[in-house]
């Protein structure tokens, strides 16, 4: 035993002797455990707890702040240090902290309007209203609620398997607040609400933030609970030297640490067993270094083994409480109580949750329902409790919502691709315009090709939702002349490419409903004005521009869509299906030979991963025209790389945009995506297709592909969207083509 350990051991022995004079012979000293805050550095608490468990030490009370509160509460709720090690190593803290909701939690409409903006600025009464924090903490709350489900009946934290309390800060008064009763998950969220990272939590009309602001090591409060011996694990920073103060954040953190470190000068002396892990190489956000941080806590606790081994232990006469951790594979929801919502109806909220009373749901579906509601951004906070139903098996769900008062947003984005060229996007979004559950959004796109997109949507969930859409697109490109001319048209024989300017305005009215939670079914009517002209093509010595199309088309359409991809650009898992059928019924006088026709097409995809780094995405698609072929401008056209193409333009690597045309096609593609390091992707892909007129009648669709294309790409995920470069090659043309993209597609 080293000298300091010997002194500490003697102090404990003296404490025992003094206590023996005051207590009966059967009395055992009470041992308290205090865990400090420290963000990711708090993982060291888990390593220390594993040592405490290995020595069978009896802990009589647990106190903590911030991360110390979270880990301490779970330990007090019955989890062992080993279990906590497994739990925390399995979590993706980037997604938890950033409130990164699964893509599947959003409706199709919400996905379309969230996957193209780099910046979102909320406004309230024409004034910019920045959020109180980067994250609402919803994912943290969901996780804590799940992990503490087995003790959700406990109102007073002293009635937990090990009594517990935590510390938060009243942001209005600057005073410390002890949280020792109520909703445990909510209390932990408040104690760990790091300023600017997580928004404040309101409990009993108090606005609370991270307890570390005023009391990051509540040893005095723990002593006041009657504890005789205190074990403390301290993961707070020491003061940095001038060589280490290399940035403004370092200086600000140093200033904040002045008070904490001064407080610890006296608090260390009040701690009989003081454990100080070496966390100098880590920061509050070093979540990726969890294994090393846990090990540092274990190593620091092992240095105190001689002293810890002499503390009171569990025994057969005084065993540790046997806590049954409830399996959360599925839960029975008997009743649903909804409180705090003034604008949104009960049916709207239940429709988003997709949970009905008196039903048994998997916990995965329960979590997905919560995410569905949160993803609407109609609520500033959404907290809940699952309470065991009286006289019935299962739970009553009590929800508490705080509506988001902000309904106006300005959203911005930028983009570059090889078809539309450079573009800057400004979006205006307004919720609750005419109804409580409607939204209006307008995209104005400026750049080489001016465009706009206007949408109005009344969201009724499983009932029939109503939508209006108006979209205008244009681009200028050398494209395949076969899209406009028949092969037997002698006036244009031998013409391969033609320089055209294409303008398309499409207006839609539609009804949409959900089928079995995952499928969106849509029917509607469409007006399309298509204008295609060329200034370089001269016919019969005319000097005016040549007009291929200047027609108004009227059609009816129906579609069904399934999309469970976890990411639209780099999916690791999920399936995709989009089937569309459109009947063109009327056309204006420019198209004098018009006869009604229909177009059917479908896209399917399946993404899967074989490792954390490598995933595959397999796709197939096809389409055909039914009826007369008098309107070639709406035929299928393959070529180029991109998303959100208009009309029947289909991406096809190895060929330039709109290079291959016909009134029917089949296409297959395969992509391998290797994430060499976080958010950096190397992709290898190939696509194969047949396309020609009436291909399904001739049987050509079931033959070897006539057209092939392969590409090697590199992509980076940025806040602006993906930045991609693809080198593609076509064996038939024996030529290569580069494709570039910057930013989200719109």
N, C-alpha and C positions, 0 to 999 in steps of 0.2 A: 504494500500500500504506500503511495507517495505521501509526501508531507501534508499537502492540502487535503487529501482524502482522509488522512488520520485526524486532522483538526476537525473536519466536517463530521467524522464519525463520533468524535468525543462530544461535539456539540449536541448531536442527536441523543447520545447516551445520557448527557446531563439533562436534556429536555425530558427524556423518559423518567429520570429520577425525580425531577421536579413535579412532573405530572402525577407520579405515583403517590406523592404526598397529598394531592388534592383529589384524586380519583380513587375509586374502589379498586381492589386488587384485580378484578376482572375487566377493568376498563382498558380499551385499546386506543392508542393515539389515532386521531383522524388525519388522513392524508389527502391534501388537495393538489390538483394539477392545474397549472395556469399555462396557457399557450398564447404566445404573442401573435400579432398580425405581421404580415410580410409578403403578401402576394404569393407568387410561385415558390418563394423561399420557405413558405409554410409547409411544403412537402416534407421538410426535415422533421416535422412533428410526427409523421407516420413512422419514420425510422426509429425515433425515440420510443414511440408507443409499442413497437415490436419488441424492443428490449424490455420495457416494463411488463409486457405480457409474458415474455419468456421467464421472468423472475416471479410471476404470479403475484405481483404487488396489488394490494387492495386499495383502489382509489375511491375516496368517499365523496368527492365533489370535483367538478370540472368547470373551469372558467376560461373564456377566450375572447379574443377580439379579431374581427375580420377573418382571415384564413384560419387563424387559431380557433375562432368560434365555429367555423364550418367543420373542421376536422374534429375539434373537441366535442361538438354536439353529436356527431355520428358515433364517436367512441362512447359517449354517454348513453346513446340510444341502443347500444348492444353490439356494434361492429368491433371486431378485433383489429389490431394493427395490421395483421396479415391480410384481412379482408379489405381494409382501406387501401393497402398497397395495390391489390389487384384491381379495385374499382378505379382508382385515380390513374393508373397506368393505361387503362382501356379508354379513357376519355380524350376527345379532340377539343382541347381548350380554346383553340382559335375559333371554332364554330360556336362554342358555348358562350364565350365572352362577347363576340361580335354580334350576337343575336342573329346568326346566319340561319334563317329558317329554311327547311328543306324546300326545294323548288316545287315539289308536289303539293305543298301546303297552299299554294296560290291557285286561284282559278285561272282558266285559260286567258281570260281577259286581263287579269292582273299580271300574269307572266308577260304577255305581249307588251304591257305598258311599264314593265320594270326592268326589262332586259335590253334597254337601248339608251339609258341615261347615265351619264357619268357623275353628275352633280344634281342634288335635289335641295331646293331652298324653300322652306315653308314660310308663308306669309299670314299675318293676322291684321286685318284692317289696314292693308296696304303697307305694313311695316314688316321688315324681315324679322322672323321669330325663330332664332336658332334653338335647337333642342338643349335641354339641361344637361345632357350627357351623350356620349357616343352610343351607349347601349341601354336598353330598357331593363336588362337583366332577366328577360323572360325565360331564356334557356336555363339560366342558373336556377331560377325559381322552380321550373319544371323538374330539373334534376333533383333538387333538394326535396321537393314534394314526394317524388318517387322513392328516394332513399329513406325517407322518414315516415313512409306510409304505415309501417308497423307500430308506430307510436303516435299516430294522429289523434288518438283519443285523449292524450295527455294535455291538459290545459295548463297545469303548473309544471314548469320544467324541473322542479325539485322532486317530482314524482316519476321522472325518467328512471330507467334502470340504475343510472348514476346521476344524482342531482347535478343540475347545470344552470349556468346563466352566461349571458354575453353582454358586451358593451357596444352601444351606438352613440352617435353625437347628434344632439338637437341643433340643427343648422341655424335656427332662428336665435337661440340663446347662447350657443357655444358650450353648453353643459353636457356632461356625460349622462347617458341614460342606461340604466340597467334593465335588460330585457330578460324576464324570468317567467313569463306566462304568455298565453295566446297561441297564435299560429307559429309553430317552430320554424318552418321554412321561411315565412315572412320575416321573422326576427333575424334569422341568419342573413337574409338578403340585405336587411338594413345595416347590420353590423359590418358587412363587407362591401357596402356601396361606396367604392372608392370615388372621390370627387372627380367629375368630368368624364370618368369612364362609365359609371353606372348612375342612373338617375336616382334621386332621393326616394325613400320609401316612407309613406305616411302610415303611422300607427298611433291610434288614440289621438288623432288630430295633431300629432307631432311630426314634423318633417325631419327625417333621420338620414344620416350619412355614416360613413365608415367611423367606427369607434376609435380607430387609431389616431384620429385627429386630436383627441383629448386624452385618451387613456388606452395605450396599446398593450399594457401588461397589468391587468387588474388584480394584483397580488393583495392589496389592502382589502378590497371587497371580498376576496376569497377567504382571507383570514377572518373577516367578520362573520363568516358562515360557521365559525367554530372549528376551523382547521388548525391542527397542532403542528403539522409538518407540511411544507409546501415544496412540491417539485415544480420547477419552472423551466420551460423550453423557450429560449429567446432567439428569434431569427431576425432581429432588427439590425439595420446597418450600423457600422461604426462611422465616425467622421472620416472623410477622405483627406488625403494630403494634397498639397497644392499641385503636385504632379498629376494627381488623379482627377482634378477638377478641370476637365478639358472642354466642357460644353455648358450652355445655359441650363439645360435640365439638371446637370450635375450640381450646379450652384444652387438651384431652387430646391433640390432634394436635400442638399447639405443644410440649407436654412431650416427646412422642416424638421431635420433630424436634431437640431440644437436642443429643443425642448425634450424630445423623447430620450435622448442620450443623457441629459441632465437628470431626468426623472429616474432613469435606471441606476444612477449612482447610489441612490438610497434603496431602490427596490431590490437590487441584487443582494444587499445585506439582509433583506426580509425573506429571502428564499433559501431554505435549508439545503436543497439539492438543485443547484443552478446548472443547467445544461445549455451550452452555447455552441451550436454547430458552426463549422467553418463554411460560411456562405459568401465569402468575399468574391468568388468568381461568378456569382449569380445576381440577377436582378429580380424585381417584382414580376417581370413578365417572362422569366426563363422557364416557361412551361414545358418546352421541349427537352429540358435537362432534368426532368423529374426523377429518373433513375439515380442520377448522381446526387441530387439534393436529398433524396430519401436515404441514400447511403451515408451522407454526411451527418444526418441526424442520428443514425444508428451508431456511427463511430463515436460521436460526442457522448451519447448515452452510455456506451460501453466503458468509457473512461470513468464513469461514476458507478460502475457495477458493485464495487466493494461497499459503498454507502447504500445504494439501492437495495442490495441483498438483505440488509438489516431492517428494512421497513416491514410493516405488517402485511401479512399475506392472506389470501383466501384459504379456507380450510374446509374439511368435511363438516365441521360444526358451523362454519360461517362461509358457505360457498358463494361463488359468483352467481348472480341472477341469470337463470337460463332464459335468454331472449330468443323468441322465434321470429326470424326475419321472414316476413310474408312474401311469398312468390308473387310477382307482379306480371305474370304471363297474361292474366285476364282478370277483370273486375266486373261485378254486377252493379249497375247503376239503377237504383230504385226511384229516386226523386231528384229533380233538378231545380235548384233555387237560383234565380237570377236577380242580382241587386246592383243598383248604381246606374243602369242604363235608362236614360230619359228619351232619347231620340229613336233608338233602334228597338224594334219589337222583339218579343220573346221568340216568335217563330223565325225571325231573321237570325238571331243568335244561335238557336238550336239548329237551324239549317246549316250554319257555318260549322258548328261543332260536329254535326252529323251524328249526334247521340240522342237517342230517344229514351224516355223513362222506362223502367222495367225491362231493360235489355242488358245482356252480358256482352261486353266488348273486350277485345284484347287490349293490353296496355299500350301496344303500338298504335292501334286505332284511336285510343283515347288521346294519346299524345299528338297524333296527327290532327285530330279534331281541334285541339287547343291551338295548334299551329295555324290551322285554317282560319280561325277567328282572328288571331293576332296578325296574320299576314295581310288582313284588310287595312291595317293601319288606322282603323276607325276608333281604336281605343288606346289611350295613353298607358294604362296599366290593366292587366287582367290577372287577378289572383283568385285562388280557389282552395277549397278544403274538401277532402273526402272523409266523411264521418260515418261510422258504422250505423246502419239503420236500426232503430229500436224495434225489437220483436221480429225482425226480418234478416235474412242473410243477404249481405251486400252493403252498399254504401249509398249515402245521400250526398249529392254533389252540390256544394254551395259555392256560387261564383260571385265575385265582387269586381265590377268593372268601373273604370274611369274613362269617360268618353274623351276623345281627342277633339279639342275645340278648334284646332287648325284644320281648315278645309280647302285652303288655296295653296298651290305649289307652283314654283317656277323650276323647270328641269332643263338641264343643258347637256349636250353631247357633241362630239366631233367624230368624223368618219372619213376614211378614204378607201376607195376600191377602184378596180380597173374599168368599171362600167359607168358608175355615177360620178367618179372622180371625187374631188374634195367637197366636203359638206359640213356645215355647222347647224346644229339642231337646237331650237328653242321651243320648249313646250309649256303650255299653260294648262293646269289641271285644277278643276273645281269640283268638290264633292257637295252633295246635298243641295243641288241647284233648284229642282222642282219637287223632289221627293227625298225622304230620309235615306234611301238606299240607291241613289243615282250618282252618276259621275259624268262629267264632260271633260274632254281633253282635246287639245289642238296642238299638233306639231307643225312648225314652220321650219322648213329646211332651206337654207341659203348656201350657195356655192356655185359650182359649175353647172348644176342642174337644179333649178328651183322646184321644190315639191311641197306638198302639204298633206296632212292626214287629220281629219276631224272625226271624233267618235263621241256618241252619247249612249250610255248603257244604264238600264234600270235592272239591278241585280236582285233576282228573287230566288236564287239558289236552286232548289229542286223544282220549283214552280217555273212557269214559262217566263224567262227574262226577255227584255225587249232592247233591241239595239238599232242604232242608226250610224251609218258610216259614210264618209265622203273622202275620197283619196285622189290625189293628182300626182302623176309621175311623168317624167320626161328624161330622155337621154339622146345622145347623138353618137352614131356608131356605124362602121362598115359592117354590114351583115349579109347573110346568104340571100341571094336574090330569089331562090326557090320558095321563100316564105310568101312571095307575092305573085310569082308568075308560074304558069303551067309550062311543062317541058315543051309542049307543042306550040307555044306562043312564039311565032317567027320573029316578031319585032324585037324580042329580047333574048334570042337564042345566043348561046355562048357567053352570056353575062353571068359571072360567078359571084361577085360582090357588088353591093351598091351602098353608097353613103346616104344614110337616112336620118331624119329627126323624128323620133316617136314621142307622141304625147298621149297619155291615157288618163281619163277621169272616170272613176268608178263610184257610184252611189248605191248603197245597199240599205234595205230595211229587213230585219231578221228577228226571229224568235229563237230562243235557245233554252234548253233544259238539260239537266244531268240525268244520266242513266246509270243506275247502280254505282254511284259515287264517282266513277272514274271516266265515263264516257260523256262527252258533250255532243248533243245532237242539235243541229241548227237547220232551219228552213227559212227561206226569204225570197225577196224579189230584188233584181239588180238592173240598174241602168248604167251602160258603159258608153262613153264617147271616145272613139279611137281615131286619132289623126296621125297619119304617117305620110311624110313627104320627103322629097329629095331636091336639092338645088343643083346637084351636079349631073343628074340624069336628064338628057335632052331627047325629046320625042317629036318627030316631024318638024324639026327646026324651031320648036316653040322655046321662047326665052323665059317663060314663067317656070316656077318650080313645078316638078311633077308630083302629083298627089296620088298616092296608092290607096289611102283610106281616109275618109272623113265621114264616119258613120256613127249613128246612135243605135246601140243594140239594147234590146230589152229581153230579160231572161228571168227564169225562176230556178232556184238552186236548193240543194239539200246536202248536208255534210255530217259526218260523224268523226269524232276525234278522240284519240287516247294518247296521252303523253305522260309517261312516268320517268323520263330521263332525269337524272339527278343534276345534270348541267346541259345547257343547250349547245355549248361549243365543244366541251371536252367531257362527254358522258362516260361514267365508269359503270353504270348499271341502268337498267330500265328498258321499257319497250315504247315504241311509237307507232301509231297508225293514224292516217288521215285519208279518209275516202270522200270524194266529192263528185256530185252529179249535177250538171248544169244544162238546162234546156233553153236554147236561144229561140225566142218565139217571133220577134219582130225586129225590123231594121229600117232605118231611114232611107230616103230615096237614092243616096249616093250608091249604095249597094243594090243596083237594080235587079241583079240576078239572085238576090237572097232567097233562100228557102230554109225553113226551120231545120235545125239540127241540134244534136246534144253531144256533150263531151263528158266522159267518165274517166276518172283517174284515181289512183291510190298510191300512197307511200307507206312503207313499213320499215321499221328498224328495230334492232335488238343490240343492246350494249351490255358487255359483261367484262369483269376483271379477272385476271389469272394471278395477279399479285398486287401489292400496294403501288407498284410503278407501272405495270403494263395492263392495258385494257384494249378491247376490240369493239368495233361498231360495224355490224353487218346491216346493209340496207338493200331493199329492192323496191322498184316502182314501175308503174306502167299506166298507159292510158290509150283511149281510142275515141274516135268520132263516130257518131251514129247519124246517118242521113247524108244529105248532099254536101259536097266539098266546095261549095261556091264561095266560102269565106276562108281563104287560106291564111289571112293575117292572124287568126286565132288558133292555127295549128300548133303542134308541139315543136319546140326549138331547143336543141341541146347545145351546151357549150359554156365554158367559163366556170368561175368559182364564186360562190356567195350564198347568202341567205335572203329570204324575203323577196324573191323574184316575183314580178307581176305576171298576170295572164298565165300562159302555159310555157314559160321559159324555164328550162330545167338545167341545173348545173351539171357540167360534164368536163372533168379534168382531161388535159391533153389537147383540147380544142378551144378556140376562141369563142366568145359569146355568140350565140345564135348561129352556129356553124352548120348544124345538122337539123334538117326539118322534115316533117311528115305528119300525117294525121293520126298516127299510132306509133307507139314505142314501148319497149321494155328496157329496163336498166337494172343492173346490180352493181353494188360497190362493197368494198371491204376496207376498213381502216384500222391500223395498229397505232396506238398512242403510247409512247413511253415518256413518263415524266422524269426527266433526268435529275432535276431537283425541283423544289417546290415552285409551281406555277410556270415552269419551263418545260415545253413539250417538243419532242421529235415525233413526227408522224410519217408513216409510210402507207400509201393507199393506192388502190386501183379501182377503176370502174370500167364496165363493159356494157354495150348497148346495141340494140337493133332499132332502127327507126326508118319508116317509109310509109307510103300511103297504103291503107287497107291491109296492113301486115297480118292481122288476125284472120283474115279471109284466105290469104295465101299460105299460111302456116310458117312464115318466115320468123315469127317470134320465138319458135321453139328450135332454132338452129344455132350454130356457133355464132358468137358476136361478130358483127361486121366492123365495129368500132371499139377501140380500146384506148385507155389512157391511164398513166401511172404518175405518181407525184411523191416527192420527198419534201417535207415541210418542217419548219421550225416556228413555234408560236410561244408567246409570252402572255400570261394573264395580267392585265393592268387595271387600274381603276377606270380608265377610259374604255376598257373592253379589250378583246384580244388583239395583239399585234402579230400578224402572220405573214410569212413568205413561203411560197410553194413553187418548186421547180417541177414542171410537168412535162411529160413526153408522150407522143402518139406514135406507135409503131407504123400505122398506116400512112401517116403524113411524113414520118421520119423527121419531124421537127419538134422543137421544145418551146414551151411557153412558160413565162413567169407570171405568177399572180401574187398581188400584195393586198393586204387589208390592214387598216388601223382603226380600232375602236369598234363599239357595238354596231350591229347592222340596223339600219332604219330606212 
